[in-house]
Amino acid sequence: MTTWASRAARRTLHAFRTRVSRYQLQQPRLTKQALRNDATIAVAVRRHAEETGTPETAVWHQVEVYLDEIVPHFNILSYYKVGYNLAKILVNLLYKVSVDHQDEAALSRIPKRDVVVYLMNHRSNADYVVVAYVLAYGVHVSYAVGEWARAWPLEYVFKSFGSYFIRRRFREPLYHTVLERYVQLITGNGVTQGIFPEGGLTRDGRLRPPKLGLVDYLCRTVLDPAFDRDIWFVPVAINYDRVLEDRSLIRELLDPADRPGRLTQLSTVGSYMLGNTWRLLTGRLQRYGRVAVNFGTPLSLRAWLRDAPPDVLTWPRERRLPVLAELVEQLVARIGAIIPVTPVPLAAAALLSFGQSVIPRAALLERLDVFRDRLRDVNAKVVRGTLPIDDVWARAWRMLRLRRLVVAERDSFIVLPRGRPLLEYYANSIAHLLPVRAERLPFHKEHEREGDLPHLLPWTPRRSAGEESPTPPGTAGPG
C-alpha cells in the first residue's frame, strides 16, 4: 500500500471499530508461498502424480491454478469504502433491516483472540451483502463463495473483500487438500469466516441437509499443536419478505435442467438493475418488505470436543464425519430455531393453511393471530410481533398484491394458481416452527378446493391432455 492508502485504511478501521486479522493484511504471495511449502500438500502432490501418471511439475502447476483461484487479495478500502457503502445503499433501498440477538451476552463473552465462524442459512445471494453490512461495525467476515461468482468482475470484487472460492461437487483429492490447508491456515491465524453449511441456496424455502466438508476442515485446525485458541460457531438466521431469485429457484426445483446460462443470468441481473434504477429515478421504486437477521447462542468447539469421543478428529474421514454430523446438525437446529418470521412468510403460511383458494378476511386475520401465538409459544423470533394483527397483514398484503400472488374480492382474498408455489416457498421457511396446524375455520365456498394447483412439495400430477381446469367463480382465470 502507498502511504496515503495505509493512512486511509487505518482511519477506516478506527471509524468502523472493526476486527481484522493481521494475517489478512499481508500480501497474497506470502499465503501462497506458505501453502507451497506445506508438507501435507507436498504429499498430496506426490500421491496424485503416482495415481495419475502425471509428472510432479505438472501437478504443481495445477496446485498453482488452485491457489490463484482460492487465495483472495483483501483490501480494506475496497471492503469498507466501496463494498460497505454500496451495500448500505442497496440493502436500505430494497429492504427494511431488522437485527436481533438471541444471547448478546454470550456473544460478548467470546475471547477476542479466539476464532469466530458464522454459520448461516442460505436463502439468497444477497445473504453475503446483508450479513456483511450488518456486521461491518465490529468485524470483517471472509466468506466461502461458490463458483457462481467466478465471473468478471464479481471474482475480483469478492477477492478484494477477502472471500475465497470453493468448487462444490468437485471430488479431486488434490484440490480438497489444497482447500483444506488454506482454510486451516487462515483459521490458525484468527481470520473470522462466514460459511453456509447447506452448501447452496434452498430451492423450496426449507433448510437443506448440511454439508460437512468445510466444518471438518475448520475443526481439524485444533490438531495443530501450535493452535492454542478456541473456535466459536455462531448460528445466523436470515429471512426475507422477498427473495430476489425466488422464481428462478422454484423453476430449478421443478426442473433442474431449467437453470439459465451465465449470459442469461447476467442479462437478467442487468435488466433488473436498469429497471429498478428507472423506478428509483421516477419515484416508483418500492421496498421489498423486510429482511431480518438473528444471531444465536455461540457454540465452543473445544467444549463440544470434551463431550465427543476421544481423538475423534484424528479418525479416518469416513468414521469421523458421522460424529461431526451431530455437531453440524446441532448448529443447523440452532439456526432453524431463530429463523426470523417476517410478515410475508407468516401470511403465506396462514393463507395456505386453509387448503382453499378463497379465504374470508376475518378468518385469515384470526388464523394469523393463532399462528403468531403458536410462534410465541416456541420462542420464535417474530419480527414486529407486538403490532396489531391488521398491521402485520397490511405489510404482507402490500407485497402479495405487488407480486400478483393474491387478489382481494369484497371481504375475501383469492390465492391465484400461479402464486401458489411462491406462497409455499415462503411458508416453508417457517414450516418447522409451526408443526401443529390450527383448527380449520368454516369456509363459505367448500366446492372451490383446487387439488390440481401446482405445489412444490409434494408434487401433484398434471391433468390429462384435453381436460380443462375449473376456473373459480368470480375470477378471470389464473392471470
N, C-alpha and C positions, 0 to 999 in steps of 0.2 A: 504493500500500500504506500501511496505517497504520503508525505507529511500531512497535507490537507485532509486526505481521506482518513488517515489514522485519527486525527483530532475529531473529525466529524463522527467517526464510528464510536469513539469514547463518549462523546456528548450524547449520542443516541442511546447507548447502553445506560448511561446515567438517567436520561429522561424517562426511559421505559422501566428502570429499576429491574432489569431482566437478568436471568442467569444464563450465561453462555459458557460452555466448557472451553477451556483454553485450547484443548485439542482441536476443536473445530476451526480455530483461527489460524492454524498452521497451513502451509501450502499443501495442496493435494498430492504433489510429487513425493512428499515425505510419508504420507499414508501409503501410497503405492509401493514405495521402497520397503516399508516395514512388512508389507504383505509378500513382496518378492523374496524377502529374507526369512519368511515364516517356514519353519521346519515341516509343519503339517501340510502346507500347500506343496512343498517340495516332494514329500512322499506321495501325495495325490498325483502330481505330475508324472513321476516315475511309474506309478501303477497304471495310469491312463495310457502312457506310451507303450507299456508292455501288453496291455489288454487289446489295444487297437493297432499295434504295429506302427505307430506314428513316431517319427523322430522327436526327441525331447525338445529340440529347438522349436519345432512346430507347435508342440503342446504349450511351451512357454509363451509363444506368440498368441495362442488362444487365451491364455491367462491374462495377457496384456489387454486383449479385447474385453474380457470380463471386468478388469479393473477400470478401464476407461468408462465402461457402462455403469458401474456401481458407484465408484467414488465421486462424491459431489465436490463443488468448489464454493463453499459457503461464503457469502458476502453480507456483512452486517447492513450496509447501506441498501443493498438490493432487498433484503428481507424487511427492514423496518421503515425505510424511506419510500420505497416503491411498493413492495408487497402489502405492507400493513395499510397504507393509505388507499390503495386500490380496493383491498378487502373491506375497509371501513365504508367506502363509498358504495360498493356493490351490495354488501350484506344489508346495510341500512336502507338502501334504495329498494331492495326486493322484499325484505322481511322486517318484522319487529323481533328483537332478540331478547330471549329470557335465559338467565343463567341461575342455576341453583346448586347447592352442595348438600349432600346427604349428611356428611360429617366433616364440617370445615375444620374443627379442632384436630381431628385425626390427620388431616392433610397438612396442617401447620406443624404437626409434631414430627414429620419426616425429616431426619437429619439432613442438613444442607449438603453434606459430602456424599450422601447415598445417591443411587441412580434411580430415576423415576421413569416408568414406561406407562404411557397412556394407552389403554385398550378400549377401542371404540366399536360400536355397531356401525355398519356401513350402508347408508340409505341413498347417498347421492355423492357425486364427485365434488359437490360443494362442501362436503364434510371437512375436507382439508382446509378450505378457506375459513369456514365458520369457526372451527376449533382453534386454529392458529390465531384468528382475530380475537377470540375470547381470552386466550392465554397470553397474548402478546405482552401485556404488562405483568411481567413476573418470570416468564420462562420462554426459551426458544425450543421448538419441537422439530426434531429431524424425523420426517415421515418415511415409511417404506411405501414406495409408489409402484403401481403395476405398469405393465407395458403400454397401456392406453395413452400415457403421457409421453412416450418416447417418440415425439414428433416435434420438429421445429415449429415455433420457438419454445414450446412447452418444456422440452427436455432441458434446454439451457436455463429457463426460468426456475424450474424445480430444483435443479442442481445448485443454482445460486442461492436458493432458500435453504440449502443444507440437506435436501432429501436424497435418498438413494433408491435406485431402481432394482426391482426384483422381477425375475421371469417366473410367472406362475405356470404350473403344469409342465415345467422343463425338468426332466429327470436326470440329466447327466451328472454323475457323482462329482466330477471335477468342478463344475460350476457351483454346486452346492457347498463344496469345501471352501472355495474362494468366498462365497457369500457368508458362510458361517464364520469364517475367520475375520471378515470385515465387521460383522455385527458384534462379535466378541471383542474386537479391537476398540471400537467406539464405546461399547458398554463399559469395558475396563477403564476407559478414560473419562467416564462420567457424562457421556452425551445423553441428554433427555430424548426419548424416542416416542413416536406415535405409530401404532400398528392396528390393523383391522383383523382380528382373529377369524372373521368369517371368510377372509381371503378374496372377497369380491362383493359387488353390490347385490343386495337382496332383490330378487325379481318379483316375488309375490308379497313383499312387505313384512314377512316374518323374519325372525332371527334365523340365520343359517347355521348349520353344524360348523363348529370351529375347525380351523386348520392348526396343526401343531408345530410346523416347521420352525417359524421364527421364534416362537416361545421356547422351543427346545434349544435353539442356538443361544438365546438370552440366558436361559437357566444354566447352561453349561459353562458360562463365564465364571461362575464361582469355583470351578475346578482349578482355576489358575491360582497357585499359592500366593502370588503377589496381589491378588484381588481381595482386599480386606473390607470392602463396602457391602452394603445390602442392596438388593433390587426391590423396589416397591412397584407393584402393579396397581394402577389407578383406573377403575372402571369409569368409562364415559359413555353416557347415553344421549343420543340426539334424535330429534323427531321434527317433522315439518308439517305445516298445513298444506304445502305444495312442494313436491319433489320435482325439480326441473326436468328430469329424464323419465318421469313415471310412465308415460305412454310407450316409450321405446323399450323400457324394461319389461312391460307386460307383453309387448309383441314378441320379445325374445323368449319369454316364458312359454307362451303358447306355441311358438315355432322357433326353436333355437337357430334355424337357418336364416331367420329373418333379422340377422344382425347387419346393420348398414356398414358399408365400407368406410375407409378412412376419409376419402374425399367427400362422401355423403355426410359423414359426421361433421366435418369442417364446414361444409356449406350450410348445414342446419344450424350450427353454432353461429356462423356469420350472419345468416338471415335473422336469427333470433336476436342477436345483439343489435343489428341495424333496426329491426322492428321496435325493440324497446327503447332505443335511442330516439327514434322518431316520436314514440309515445311520450317520452320524457320532454322532448322539446315542445311538443304540442299540448303538454299538460294533461295527457290522458293515461299516463302510467299509473297503475295501481299496485300496491304491495300485494305479495302473495301470502298474506297472513303472517303466521308466527313460526320462527324456528327456535327451538328450546334445547338447551344443553344442560345436562345434570352430571355432576361429579360424585361418584360413590365413595364408599369407605375403602381405603387402600389396603392391599394385602402384601405382607412381607414375605419374600421368597425364603429367606433363611428361617423364618418362623414356620413356614409350611414344610420345609425340609426336615425340621426337627420331629415332625409327626409322620413323615413319609418313610418308606423302607430305607434302611441304611445304605448309603452309597448308590442310591437309585440312579444318579446322573452318570455313573460310570458303567451302568449296564449296557449291553448291546441295544441298538436303536429299537429293534422290534420288540424288545422286552420292556424298555423304559417308557416308550410312548404311551401305552395304556395307562401307566401311572400318571404321567404328565397330563393325560387327557382329563383326569379327575381335577387337576388344578385349573386347566383352561375352562372346563365346564362350570366349575365353581365361579370363575370370573365372569363368564358369559351369563350365568344366572344372576350375578350381581348387576350386570348391565341391564338385563331384562327387567329386574325389579324396579329400576329407576327410570325406565323409558318415560319421557315426558308425554303427558296426554294433552295435546293441543286441541282446539275446537273441532277441526275437520275430522281427525280420526275418531273422536268421541261421537260426532254427529253421524259419521259413516256407520259406525257400529250400531248406533240406535236405529238408523233407517233400515239396515239390513236385518236387524233382529226380528222384524215383523214378517219377513219372508213374502212380502207383497209389494206391488208397485205403487199403490196409492195409500198414503198414511195420513190420517187426520192430524191436524196441527196439535190439538190438545193431547192426543195420545203420544205423539212424538215428544212433546215437551215433558210429559210425565215420564216417558222412557229415559230421556236424557237425565232427568233428575235421579231416577232409580240407578242408572249406570254410574253417575257421579258418586252416589252414596256407596255403591259397591267398591268403586275405586278407592275411596277414602278408607273403607274398611280394611283394604290390603295395603294401606300406606303408599298408594301410588302417587306420583308427582303430577297432580292435575294443575295445568297452567291456568292462572287466574281462577282457581276453583271456588273462590268466595263470591264471584259475581252472580247476580240473579240468572236463573237458567235461560230466561228470554235473551239476555245479553250474550250468553255463550252461543246460543243458536244463531243469533244475529251475525256474530263473527264468522261462524261456519257457513251460514246461508249465503253470505256475500261471495265467498269463494266457490261454493257449489253452483250458484247461479251464474257466476262469471264463466265457469268452465262448462256450463250447459250439461251438468250431471243430473240435476233435479230441477223441476219446474213447479210453480205454485198454481193451484186452481181452486179458487174460492178458499175454503178453510182446510184444504188438504195439500199435500206435496206429492208429486209423482216422480218416481225414480225412472229415468229414461233407460231403455235397454242398453244403449251403448255406454251409459255411465256406470253400469253395474260393476264391471271389472275394476275400474278405478276406485269405486267405493270399497270393494273388497280389499284392494291393495292397502288403502289407508286404515281400514278397520283391522286388518291383520297385524298392524304394528302394535296394537294394544290387546290383541285377542288373548294373549297369555295372562293378562291382568283381569280379564272378565271370564273366568272359567264357568260361571253359572249364569245362565240366561235368566233375565227377568221373565215373569209370567206374561204371556202374550195378552194384549188387551183386545177387546172386541173390535171387529173390523167391519165396516159397513158395506164392503164390496168383496165378499168372500170369493166370488167367481173369478176375480181378476188375478189370482195366483198365476205366476208365469214360470213354470218349471223348465221351459226351454230357453231361458235367457242365458247369455254367456257367463260362465263362472270361471274363476281362476282355479280354485281347488274346492271340491273335486270337479273334474271335467265332466260335463254332461254331453251326451251325443247330439249331433246335429239332426234336424228334421230331414226326412227323406225328400228327394227331389220332387218338386211339384206341389208339395204340401205347404200351405200358407200358414204363416204365424198370425195368431189373432192380434188385432190392434185394440188396446183398451179403449172403451168408450170415453169420449171426452178428450182424447189426444189425437194428434195429427200424425201418429206414427213415430218411429224411433228418432227421427231427425229433430 
